[in-house]
Amino acid sequence: MTGSTALPSREDREYLERARALGRKGWGHVHPNPLVGCVIVRDGNVVGEGFHGRFGGPHAEIVALEEALSAAEGATAYVSLEPCDHHGKTPPCSQALLRAGIRRVVYGAADPGADSGGGAETLKDGGVAVQGPVWSDAEARAENPAFFHAVRHGMPFVTLKLAMSLDARIAAAPGERTRITGPEADREVHRLRTGFDAVMIGAGTARSDDPRLTVRLVPKGGRPLRRVVLDPTASIPSDAALFDEPDEDAPVHVFTRDDIDEAQIERLEARGAHVHPVRSDADWRLDLGQVSGVLWEIGTRSIFCEGGRRLADRLLVEDRVQRLVLFIAPVTLGVRGVPAFADDTSRLDWSRFDPLAPAAFGRDTALTFDRVEG
């Protein structure tokens, strides 16, 4: 990490928060690239601002510079992520800032990429005063968790989402489809889906809920959303709602045991599914490590898991969850209800998950927890 170690001023932090808020407007359209916002300030006035709006499109700094024009000379640029320093789909932002005559750059998070990072050093070499990273490592990862995880670990980032009652139940009874959260929370779940490469469920959820797993309640994102089902015995019926969507809009990927009958594979493929046989244990549970590896190989950098409980438990017990999102509804389901967490998960070290700020969606509350690195 490079840059000044001086503490940022209150004004600096306020402009960085504006840059952060701008960057979030790119959700659903820029992944696997990070969310980035930029604010350019000269003599106490905002002269340009922008955000990375679509994958392959201009970066936040370029958008802000195009708005600022000549007013960028001698100004300060506030960027939520260290300006990139490489030729990718777009030229390096560090060079663009230098050409524009930016006098000072304050950035929130250091770019972890071996190729894209290093922009702060280039700016310093060009005579620009640089301050950053201002945010802690945890703050930086919280803003772009999938991007940081992919760079550092080379495996998909997994978010586990559960909707539960006040008494921590996810269904009124085993196998019973139960609507728990309200329309506002449901819309937020669909919005979250747009920012992931894949949404994943287990076979039990596929059979009991018969979901489509598509984005419907909000505008679709910029990339197709893979729909992934872990179905060891290939039990998904041929008339499942999953198969109603065109393949190019929402491809279906089914993972089965590697000794499954070939006729079952052909049945699923005939309905348009991409079938991936993988290893399983004596209890027919699929090897989640191999599942994750296959998804990574086909370009999946982030996974939004929506259940059911068995899959959620295994992901938690095997330490494969990087973010946990709990939608809590003001209802109770009683002793017949299905507990959100099994006995195995009660032994987990929950201190390894740090809470983020809660958010309200109608009468429901979303609690988000990020796993502590290291």
C-alpha positions, -999 to 999 in steps of 0.1 A, spaced: 0 0 0 13 35 -8 3 70 0 3 95 29 -1 83 65 -16 116 76 -51 114 90 -77 126 65 -97 157 74 -134 156 80 -139 172 46 -119 144 30 -140 117 46 -172 134 36 -161 135 -1 -150 99 1 -184 89 15 -199 107 -15 -176 87 -38 -186 55 -20 -223 63 -25 -218 70 -62 -199 38 -67 -228 18 -53 -249 29 -83 -230 5 -104 -243 -26 -85 -255 -53 -109 -238 -38 -139 -200 -38 -132 -192 -72 -116 -167 -89 -116 -152 -54 -117 -154 -34 -84 -178 -6 -75 -160 27 -78 -170 63 -74 -151 95 -79 -156 131 -68 -134 160 -81 -133 191 -59 -117 225 -67 -117 254 -43 -143 238 -22 -167 231 -51 -176 198 -67 -166 202 -104 -171 166 -115 -183 133 -103 -190 98 -117 -191 61 -111 -182 29 -130 -215 22 -146 -211 -9 -166 -186 -37 -172 -161 -27 -199 -173 9 -197 -154 41 -186 -141 40 -150 -154 65 -124 -124 88 -127 -129 91 -165 -165 100 -161 -157 126 -134 -129 141 -155 -152 144 -185 -176 164 -164 -150 185 -148 -131 193 -181 -105 221 -175 -117 227 -139 -99 194 -130 -65 212 -132 -53 218 -97 -82 200 -81 -85 171 -57 -99 137 -68 -116 116 -42 -119 80 -53 -133 51 -34 -107 26 -49 -71 34 -58 -69 45 -94 -60 16 -117 -26 15 -133 -30 -9 -162 -43 -12 -197 -74 -34 -195 -107 -28 -212 -99 9 -206 -66 29 -203 -51 35 -168 -69 60 -147 -37 71 -130 -24 85 -163 -57 102 -171 -56 120 -137 -20 131 -144 -29 144 -179 -58 164 -164 -36 182 -139 -51 168 -108 -31 181 -78 -41 157 -51 -58 123 -49 -74 108 -18 -86 72 -21 -105 49 2 -92 14 -6 -60 0 -21 -64 -20 -53 -54 -56 -44 -48 -66 -80 -13 -75 -91 -19 -59 -125 -44 -31 -117 -28 -19 -85 0 6 -82 -18 37 -94 -10 56 -62 28 52 -67 25 63 -104 6 94 -93 32 102 -66 60 98 -92 41 123 -113 41 149 -86 6 144 -73 0 145 -35 -16 111 -26 -34 102 6 -46 67 12 -57 41 17 -80 59 41 -103 30 49 -94 -1 70 -90 -34 53 -124 -45 66 -140 -13 52 -124 -19 19 -135 -55 16 -170 -47 28 -175 -24 -2 -162 -48 -28 -161 -82 -11 -163 -104 -42 -136 -85 -60 -112 -86 -31 -119 -123 -24 -114 -134 -60 -81 -116 -62 -68 -130 -29 -82 -165 -30 -89 -175 -65 -123 -190 -56 -159 -177 -58 -171 -154 -31 -201 -169 -13 -230 -149 3 -255 -169 23 -290 -154 25 -316 -166 49 -351 -152 56 -362 -161 91 -388 -154 118 -381 -137 151 -378 -172 166 -352 -181 140 -373 -204 118 -371 -205 80 -403 -225 73 -435 -233 92 -428 -271 88 -403 -293 69 -409 -292 32 -436 -265 35 -432 -234 14 -435 -204 37 -435 -168 28 -417 -150 56 -406 -115 45 -426 -87 29 -425 -72 -6 -398 -46 3 -374 -73 14 -383 -95 -16 -373 -66 -39 -340 -62 -21 -333 -99 -26 -339 -95 -63 -317 -64 -64 -289 -84 -46 -292 -111 -72 -283 -87 -100 -248 -82 -85 -238 -119 -84 -227 -143 -111 -248 -171 -98 -277 -179 -74 -276 -213 -58 -300 -236 -40 -302 -272 -29 -324 -299 -43 -349 -297 -14 -356 -261 -20 -359 -267 -57 -385 -294 -51 -405 -277 -23 -405 -241 -35 -402 -247 -73 -385 -213 -77 -374 -196 -109 -344 -178 -93 -346 -150 -119 -346 -113 -114 -381 -100 -118 -390 -74 -91 -362 -50 -102 -345 -42 -135 -322 -70 -147 -285 -66 -142 -259 -63 -170 -249 -100 -171 -268 -133 -172 -274 -148 -138 -264 -185 -136 -289 -206 -117 -272 -234 -98 -289 -264 -81 -270 -290 -61 -291 -321 -68 -271 -353 -60 -298 -377 -73 -310 -356 -102 -344 -353 -86 -355 -320 -102 -387 -327 -122 -386 -319 -159 -415 -294 -156 -397 -274 -129 -401 -236 -132 -363 -233 -135 -365 -246 -170 -391 -220 -182 -365 -192 -188 -344 -190 -221 -309 -205 -216 -291 -174 -227 -308 -152 -202 -305 -174 -171 -285 -206 -177 -293 -235 -153 -264 -255 -139 -272 -287 -121 -246 -306 -100 -251 -343 -94 -232 -373 -81 -206 -385 -105 -222 -420 -105 -256 -408 -115 -275 -427 -142 -267 -413 -177 -304 -412 -185 -310 -387 -158 -283 -365 -171 -297 -367 -206 -332 -358 -192 -319 -326 -176 -298 -317 -206 -329 -321 -228 -345 -294 -206 -315 -271 -213 -295 -277 -181 -258 -278 -180 -251 -309 -158 -219 -313 -138 -213 -347 -121 -190 -343 -91 -177 -364 -62 -200 -372 -33 -196 -388 1 -214 -419 16 -244 -398 25 -247 -386 -11 -236 -351 -2 -217 -334 -30 -181 -322 -26 -186 -284 -22 -150 -278 -29 -153 -294 -64 -186 -276 -70 -168 -243 -62 -139 -252 -85 -161 -260 -114 -181 -228 -110 -148 -208 -109 -136 -224 -141 -167 -214 -160 -163 -178 -148 -183 -176 -116 -167 -152 -92 -196 -147 -68 -224 -169 -56 -256 -159 -38 -269 -189 -19 -306 -189 -10 -309 -223 8 -322 -246 19 -311 -253 54 -289 -284 47 -269 -266 21 -266 -235 44 -254 -256 73 -228 -273 52 -215 -241 38 -212 -226 73 -196 -257 89 -171 -261 60 -162 -224 64 -173 -215 28 -194 -184 37 -178 -150 33 -209 -129 39 -241 -138 58 -273 -118 51 -303 -125 75 -337 -110 67 -356 -110 100 -394 -107 98 -416 -97 128 -434 -131 129 -430 -163 149 -435 -198 135 -433 -219 167 -419 -253 176 -430 -270 144 -410 -245 124 -377 -254 107 -347 -239 126 -325 -216 106 -294 -233 120 -287 -269 128 -269 -282 158 -236 -284 139 -236 -247 133 -240 -239 170 -204 -249 175 -192 -223 150 -171 -194 162 -195 -166 153 -170 -140 165 -154 -146 131 -182 -126 115 -183 -88 119 -216 -70 116 -223 -43 91 -249 -16 95 -285 -31 96 -311 -19 71 -348 -18 72 -370 -30 43 -406 -24 52 -413 -42 84 -383 -65 79 -347 -60 90 -316 -71 71 -285 -80 92 -253 -85 73 -221 -101 87 -187 -103 69 -163 -131 78 -131 -117 93 -100 -124 72 -70 -142 86 
